[in-house]
Each structure stands twice: as C-alpha cells, then as structure tokens.
Amino acid sequence: MQLDTPGRPLREARLEDPTPGPGEIVARVRACGVCRTDLHLVDGELPDPKLPLTPGHQIVADVVELGDGAGRFNRGDRIGVPWLGWTDGTCRYCRTGRENLCDRARFTGYKLDGGYAELVRADERYCLALPEGYPDLQAAPLLCAGLIGYRALRMTGDAERLGLYGFGASAHIICQVAHHQGRRVFALTRPGDNETQAFARGLGAEWAGDVPTGPPEELDAAIIFAPVGELVPAALRAMAKGGSVVCAGIHMSDIPAFPYEILWGERSVRSVANLTRADGEEFLSIAPQVPVRTEVTKYPLRGANDALDDLRNGRFRGAAVLVI
C-alpha cells in the first residue's frame, strides 16, 4: 500500500521484489503496526517524505534473504524493523550516543520503504531481535508505541506521580511499565471517554479522568501522547515544582502562549525525538518481565486506509495492526 501524494489515500501497488544490498536483509512481513506517525505522513503533516512511499515502521518479519556481509541474523529468524533505519555513525550526535538526533538519519516508512507490504528491505544493524512469547500481532506495537513511549518514560526520571495525556497505543503500553516500576499513574483523556478511562484503570492506572478536570493531586511528571499543543499548559498547571512535561509525538499542533508562572519553579518542557538502538534492546528485554500485553485491532493489508481512518477518529482502543 503506497502513498503517492500526501493528503490522498494509499493505493494498492504491485512492486518488484526488493534485493538486499551489502549489510542488508530482505524479510517477509508478518504484521505491521499502524502508528500515528503514519497518519501524520499520509495527512501531509511531516515534510519531504520519500515518494512514492510504502509506510509502516512497526514491522514483524521473517528474514528470507541476506545481502553481502550480512550475518547478524539467519534466514527464518523473526525480527523487528523499527522507525530508525540508518544513521551516518560519524556525526557528533552519533559519536556521543545520540544517534536518534543524527541529521542524516533515515527512517523506516518515511525516508525508506516500510512494512505496509509483503516484503521489506532493511539494514540489519538497525533491526531488533524480538522476545519470544509475543505473537506477531502483539509484538508489532512494541516496535514504536512501546519504544518511543519507553524513551519518553525514561525522560521523566524517577517521577513517582506520572500523568499520561492521551491513552492510545503508546500510553496503554507505558502505563503497564510504569505501574510495574512502582509509579503511580494518572491517565487523562478527552471528556466523557469513560470506556478508555476504564481501560486505563484496568492496566494499572490509579486514577483516570478528563483533561479539563485534571488529576486529583499534583504530578511529578507527565507524558503527552496526544498531538495536541493545548495539553502542554494543561499539564504544566498540574505539575509539582521541579516536574517535567515530556512531549512524545513527532508532530504536535502549536502550543498556545501560557503564563511564566506555570513554568516557574524549575518545571520543564521537553520533547522526545526518534529512538536509539539501545532504547530498543533495553525495552524489548523489559517488556516480557512486566509482562507488557498489547491490545490490538487487526486489519488486512488492503484495509490500511480503513485502519488510518479509524485511528484518526479514535474508533479502537490500544493499537491497530495490519496482518500481511
């Protein structure tokens, strides 16, 4: 399923089978998660995608072909192909453990063709070994919803009272991890979304309620998963002194002006950008210990546009996954 023009639906395409280059693998896709970043790409909210583009960066696949010099995996291995697809390895970011900020980075399903397809080509260095015990459908959301959520969670330090603004694919995973770590989780959703609030409580949230009402006590940190800039001042107003608001999305609507007094007191606002391979390896080792369970709604590959539209309109809870 390919994107030709942002703002238009994906179209079904029949392509030549990819051939692996040096250090690359070709893998047969079993499942691919549908991410809000895919929606931002299709809606034209991210600049300069590769076109035509095969989206998708939460890919569970079996290795079927190895390029020259590729040896990390064997044919038949089940692997994960995540968002970070390549970095130059030489810039000041890469050399200081911040490859997620590499200016020349290439991203799966954005600058590289992704997993809304039967086959995918990838640099083996950026692929991840998947933990056993997770079926394909449940493993797919771990590869972005889980990874980016985990990086955002790490940015909150040792915060005990954690607010999660928006409770979709990422939040429903990170709620479980935070609860496992002994944190107190407060889930904030759109007004009246009682079903999602009950879902959050069932995954370990101590409290779940409406954003305008706010949490019942001050927070030490918050992660904003919904791409809504107006949530930043709302979260700051709920923050204890020294607290941190972490914006976890790749795209967000504009943050409105807010009074300095809600930032004062050594509160902070920061963003999370992409992920590192170390993030992936660490999170995938932790997920089975929790154990993280992912709730998914499955769609066929040809139903990718339906999955994106349902994501846009909040018609499912948890994550959407294409079954290839």
Backbone torsions as a table, in degrees:
resi	resn	phi	psi	omega
1	MET	NA	119.3	-171.1
2	GLN	-117.0	149.2	172.8
3	LEU	-100.0	119.6	175.8
4	ASP	-96.3	-40.4	-175.7
5	THR	-140.6	120.2	176.4
6	PRO	-55.2	140.5	-177.1
7	GLY	95.0	-5.7	178.5
8	ARG	-119.1	156.4	-179.6
9	PRO	-64.0	159.0	172.1
10	LEU	-68.0	153.3	176.4
11	ARG	-121.5	150.9	176.3
12	GLU	-75.2	132.4	-177.5
13	ALA	-136.0	146.8	173.6
14	ARG	-110.6	119.1	-172.0
15	LEU	-116.8	162.8	170.2
16	GLU	-63.7	144.5	175.2
17	ASP	-63.2	135.9	178.9
18	PRO	-69.1	151.0	176.9
19	THR	-115.8	130.0	-176.8
20	PRO	-74.3	137.7	172.1
21	GLY	-87.7	-175.6	178.4
22	PRO	-56.4	130.1	178.8
23	GLY	75.3	7.2	-178.4
24	GLU	-108.0	163.0	172.7
25	ILE	-126.6	156.4	165.8
26	VAL	-113.9	134.5	-176.4
27	ALA	-131.1	146.5	177.2
28	ARG	-87.8	120.7	-173.8
29	VAL	-74.3	130.6	175.8
30	ARG	-98.9	-39.4	-179.7
31	ALA	-156.2	152.2	177.7
32	CYS	-143.6	122.3	178.1
33	GLY	-68.6	151.0	177.6
34	VAL	-103.9	118.7	-171.9
35	CYS	-109.7	154.3	175.6
36	ARG	-61.5	-27.1	175.2
37	THR	-62.9	-37.9	175.3
38	ASP	-58.9	-40.7	179.8
39	LEU	-65.5	-42.3	177.6
40	HIS	-60.9	-39.3	178.6
41	LEU	-64.4	-49.2	-178.0
42	VAL	-63.1	-35.4	-178.9
43	ASP	-82.7	0.0	176.4
44	GLY	78.9	23.2	-177.1
45	GLU	-93.8	-5.2	175.8
46	LEU	-116.2	139.7	-172.5
47	PRO	-80.2	147.0	164.9
48	ASP	52.9	51.3	173.2
49	PRO	-69.4	155.4	168.6
50	LYS	-60.7	132.7	178.0
51	LEU	-133.1	138.0	-7.9
52	PRO	-66.2	154.0	-173.1
53	LEU	-128.4	135.8	167.2
54	THR	-96.0	109.4	-177.9
55	PRO	-72.3	-179.8	172.6
56	GLY	109.1	122.6	-177.4
57	HIS	-142.1	22.0	172.1
58	GLN	-122.6	71.6	-162.5
59	ILE	-105.2	124.6	170.1
60	VAL	-105.9	123.3	-171.4
61	ALA	-151.4	159.5	175.9
62	ASP	-104.6	129.8	178.8
63	VAL	-65.8	129.2	179.6
64	VAL	-120.6	-18.1	-178.0
65	GLU	-152.4	141.5	-179.2
66	LEU	-115.4	135.3	173.7
67	GLY	-82.0	172.5	179.0
68	ASP	-56.7	130.8	176.8
69	GLY	81.8	-6.0	179.2
70	ALA	-78.0	128.7	-177.3
71	GLY	-151.4	4.9	179.3
72	ARG	-68.4	-32.5	-176.4
73	PHE	-126.0	161.2	175.1
74	ASN	-108.4	158.8	173.5
75	ARG	-57.2	135.6	-179.2
76	GLY	94.7	-14.1	178.4
77	ASP	-66.8	139.0	173.4
78	ARG	-88.6	125.7	-175.4
79	ILE	-130.5	167.9	171.7
80	GLY	-113.6	136.5	175.7
81	VAL	-113.8	111.9	-174.9
82	PRO	-98.5	-172.1	-177.6
83	TRP	-60.0	-49.4	-178.2
84	LEU	-73.1	114.6	-174.0
85	GLY	-108.6	-20.3	-178.9
86	TRP	-172.5	143.3	169.5
87	THR	-136.3	163.3	-175.6
88	ASP	-77.8	-22.0	177.3
89	GLY	75.1	-1.3	-174.7
90	THR	-121.4	-16.8	-176.4
91	CYS	-73.3	170.7	-176.6
92	ARG	-65.8	-26.2	176.7
93	TYR	-72.5	-48.2	179.9
94	CYS	-61.3	-37.4	-176.7
95	ARG	-76.3	-8.4	179.9
96	THR	-120.0	27.9	175.3
97	GLY	73.4	19.5	-178.5
98	ARG	-122.5	49.8	-177.2
99	GLU	-62.7	-20.2	177.2
100	ASN	-63.4	-18.1	-179.5
101	LEU	-102.9	5.4	-178.9
102	CYS	-53.3	128.2	-178.2
103	ASP	-68.0	-22.9	-178.1
104	ARG	-103.2	9.1	-177.1
105	ALA	-57.0	148.4	173.8
106	ARG	-118.6	139.7	-172.5
107	PHE	-118.6	136.3	180.0
108	THR	-64.0	133.7	-179.9
109	GLY	75.0	12.6	178.8
110	TYR	-137.7	-62.8	174.8
111	LYS	-101.9	-15.0	176.5
112	LEU	-125.6	146.0	177.3
113	ASP	-62.8	140.7	-173.6
114	GLY	-112.4	-147.0	-163.7
115	GLY	-102.9	10.8	171.9
116	TYR	-81.2	59.5	-171.2
117	ALA	-163.4	170.1	177.7
118	GLU	-80.7	-31.0	-179.2
119	LEU	-130.8	148.6	177.2
120	VAL	-137.6	143.1	174.9
121	ARG	-106.7	139.1	-176.9
122	ALA	-151.4	153.1	171.3
123	ASP	-73.4	121.3	-173.0
124	GLU	-63.0	-23.8	-178.4
125	ARG	-65.6	-22.2	-175.7
126	TYR	-106.5	4.6	175.4
127	CYS	-86.8	159.1	-174.8
128	LEU	-124.1	140.5	171.3
129	ALA	-74.0	134.8	-176.9
130	LEU	-96.1	142.2	177.9
131	PRO	-66.8	144.4	175.8
132	GLU	-70.8	157.6	176.9
133	GLY	96.2	-11.1	176.5
134	TYR	-102.8	115.5	172.8
135	PRO	-59.6	161.9	-176.1
136	ASP	-53.2	-46.9	-177.3
137	LEU	-60.6	-40.2	-177.1
138	GLN	-80.3	-23.4	179.7
139	ALA	-76.8	-34.1	-173.0
140	ALA	-56.2	-47.8	-178.0
141	PRO	-65.5	-18.5	178.3
142	LEU	-64.3	-23.1	-167.8
143	LEU	-83.5	-6.1	170.7
144	CYS	-146.6	-56.2	176.7
145	ALA	-52.3	-42.6	178.8
146	GLY	-74.9	-47.7	-174.2
147	LEU	-67.2	-48.6	179.8
148	ILE	-66.9	-39.9	176.9
149	GLY	-60.4	-40.0	-179.8
150	TYR	-67.8	-40.5	176.9
151	ARG	-61.9	-41.0	177.3
152	ALA	-63.4	-40.9	178.6
153	LEU	-61.6	-40.6	178.1
154	ARG	-62.0	-32.3	-180.0
155	MET	-67.0	-16.5	-179.3
156	THR	-85.4	0.3	178.4
157	GLY	62.7	-133.0	-177.2
158	ASP	-102.4	26.8	-179.0
159	ALA	-52.8	129.8	-179.3
160	GLU	-86.6	-44.7	-178.3
161	ARG	-99.7	108.1	-171.6
162	LEU	-114.3	125.5	174.8
163	GLY	-98.6	136.9	175.6
164	LEU	-115.9	112.9	-178.0
165	TYR	-97.6	111.5	-170.1
166	GLY	92.2	129.5	-175.2
167	PHE	-129.1	73.5	178.4
168	GLY	-111.7	-138.1	-172.7
169	ALA	-60.0	-49.5	-178.3
170	SER	-69.2	-49.5	-174.5
171	ALA	-61.3	-36.0	-176.8
172	HIS	-70.5	-21.1	173.6
173	ILE	-83.3	-48.2	-174.7
174	ILE	-69.6	-29.2	173.2
175	CYS	-54.7	-43.1	-178.9
176	GLN	-67.3	-41.8	180.0
177	VAL	-65.4	-45.7	-179.1
178	ALA	-62.8	-42.3	177.5
179	HIS	-62.0	-41.3	178.1
180	HIS	-61.2	-33.9	179.6
181	GLN	-79.1	-2.5	178.7
182	GLY	89.0	11.9	177.1
183	ARG	-80.9	158.3	174.2
184	ARG	-97.2	120.8	-173.0
185	VAL	-106.1	133.0	176.7
186	PHE	-120.8	118.7	-177.5
187	ALA	-101.4	131.3	-178.6
188	LEU	-121.8	127.3	-174.2
189	THR	-129.0	179.7	173.3
190	ARG	-61.6	147.8	-179.5
191	PRO	-55.0	134.5	174.5
192	GLY	81.6	4.0	-178.6
193	ASP	-84.4	69.3	-173.6
194	ASN	-64.5	-34.7	-179.0
195	GLU	-64.3	-45.7	179.6
196	THR	-66.2	-38.1	178.7
197	GLN	-63.6	-40.4	176.0
198	ALA	-65.2	-38.4	176.4
199	PHE	-58.7	-45.5	-180.0
200	ALA	-62.3	-43.8	179.0
201	ARG	-63.4	-34.9	178.6
202	GLY	-68.5	-18.3	179.7
203	LEU	-101.3	7.6	173.9
204	GLY	117.2	-2.5	177.8
205	ALA	-68.5	131.8	177.7
206	GLU	-70.2	-33.3	-178.0
207	TRP	-144.8	145.2	174.2
208	ALA	-143.0	133.1	-178.5
209	GLY	-163.8	-167.3	-174.9
210	ASP	-82.5	146.9	176.7
211	VAL	-58.9	-48.0	-177.8
212	PRO	-61.3	-32.8	178.5
213	THR	-70.0	-40.2	179.4
214	GLY	81.7	166.0	-179.0
215	PRO	-70.0	159.9	-176.4
216	PRO	-75.2	-9.2	176.6
217	GLU	-151.4	170.9	-179.1
218	GLU	-63.5	151.9	177.8
219	LEU	-105.8	152.4	173.6
220	ASP	-91.5	-23.1	177.3
221	ALA	-162.4	160.2	175.8
222	ALA	-142.6	146.3	171.3
223	ILE	-116.0	126.6	178.4
224	ILE	-100.2	110.9	178.8
225	PHE	-94.7	-32.5	179.1
226	ALA	-70.2	139.2	-175.2
227	PRO	-82.5	51.1	-171.5
228	VAL	-121.3	108.4	-176.5
229	GLY	-59.9	-29.2	-179.2
230	GLU	-63.2	-16.7	179.7
231	LEU	-75.1	-18.9	-178.2
232	VAL	-64.1	-55.0	176.6
233	PRO	-63.5	-31.4	177.3
234	ALA	-62.2	-43.2	179.2
235	ALA	-68.7	-38.4	178.3
236	LEU	-61.3	-38.6	180.0
237	ARG	-66.1	-23.3	179.0
238	ALA	-90.4	-2.1	-168.9
239	MET	-89.2	135.0	169.9
240	ALA	-71.6	162.7	176.9
241	LYS	-56.8	138.8	-179.2
242	GLY	81.6	0.6	-177.6
243	GLY	-77.8	162.5	-176.1
244	SER	-128.2	134.4	174.5
245	VAL	-105.6	121.2	-176.4
246	VAL	-110.6	122.2	177.6
247	CYS	-93.9	117.5	-168.9
248	ALA	-97.9	-4.2	-175.0
249	GLY	-91.7	159.4	175.2
250	ILE	-82.0	-18.2	179.7
251	HIS	-143.0	140.2	178.5
252	MET	-147.0	146.8	173.2
253	SER	-65.1	164.5	-174.9
254	ASP	-59.0	141.5	176.2
255	ILE	-84.0	123.1	-179.0
256	PRO	-71.0	159.4	175.7
257	ALA	-59.9	145.5	177.8
258	PHE	-143.6	155.8	-177.5
259	PRO	-69.9	143.5	-179.4
260	TYR	-58.4	-28.9	-175.4
261	GLU	-60.5	-26.2	179.8
262	ILE	-84.6	-10.8	173.3
263	LEU	-95.4	-31.2	-178.6
264	TRP	-57.6	161.1	-176.0
265	GLY	91.2	25.8	178.1
266	GLU	59.1	30.6	168.5
267	ARG	-77.4	159.6	-178.3
268	SER	-143.2	156.1	173.7
269	VAL	-126.1	130.5	179.5
270	ARG	-145.1	164.2	179.9
271	SER	-114.7	163.7	172.8
272	VAL	-115.8	132.0	-178.9
273	ALA	-122.4	115.2	170.0
274	ASN	62.0	-150.6	-178.6
275	LEU	-155.9	163.2	172.1
276	THR	-107.9	163.8	175.8
277	ARG	-62.8	-33.9	178.1
278	ALA	-63.1	-38.4	175.2
279	ASP	-57.2	-45.6	-177.9
280	GLY	-62.0	-47.1	-178.3
281	GLU	-65.0	-40.1	-179.0
282	GLU	-67.2	-47.1	-178.3
283	PHE	-64.9	-42.4	-177.7
284	LEU	-68.8	-18.9	173.2
285	SER	-82.3	-28.5	-179.0
286	ILE	-81.9	-36.9	-173.2
287	ALA	-51.6	-44.1	-180.0
288	PRO	-70.3	-20.9	-179.1
289	GLN	-74.5	-27.9	-175.1
290	VAL	-63.0	-51.0	-14.9
291	PRO	-83.5	141.9	175.9
292	VAL	-71.0	133.5	171.2
293	ARG	-118.0	137.0	-178.2
294	THR	-110.3	135.1	176.0
295	GLU	-99.0	126.4	-173.6
296	VAL	-131.0	153.3	168.3
297	THR	-115.6	126.8	-173.7
298	LYS	-100.7	148.6	178.6
299	TYR	-136.0	150.8	171.9
300	PRO	-73.6	162.2	179.2
301	LEU	-54.0	-43.9	-179.3
302	ARG	-65.7	-13.9	179.0
303	GLY	-93.5	18.7	-177.3
304	ALA	-58.8	-41.2	179.6
305	ASN	-64.9	-36.4	176.9
306	ASP	-64.7	-42.7	179.7
307	ALA	-61.7	-43.2	179.3
308	LEU	-64.8	-40.9	179.9
309	ASP	-67.6	-38.3	177.8
310	ASP	-67.1	-36.1	175.5
311	LEU	-64.3	-45.1	-179.8
312	ARG	-57.4	-35.7	-173.7
313	ASN	-105.1	8.6	174.8
314	GLY	63.4	41.5	-174.1
315	ARG	-90.8	0.1	175.8
316	PHE	-138.8	165.4	175.0
317	ARG	-112.9	154.3	-174.9
318	GLY	79.8	-130.1	-173.8
319	ALA	-126.9	155.4	172.9
320	ALA	-102.6	141.2	-179.9
321	VAL	-136.3	131.8	173.3
322	LEU	-84.3	133.3	175.9
323	VAL	-101.3	120.6	-174.6
324	ILE	-93.3	NA	NA
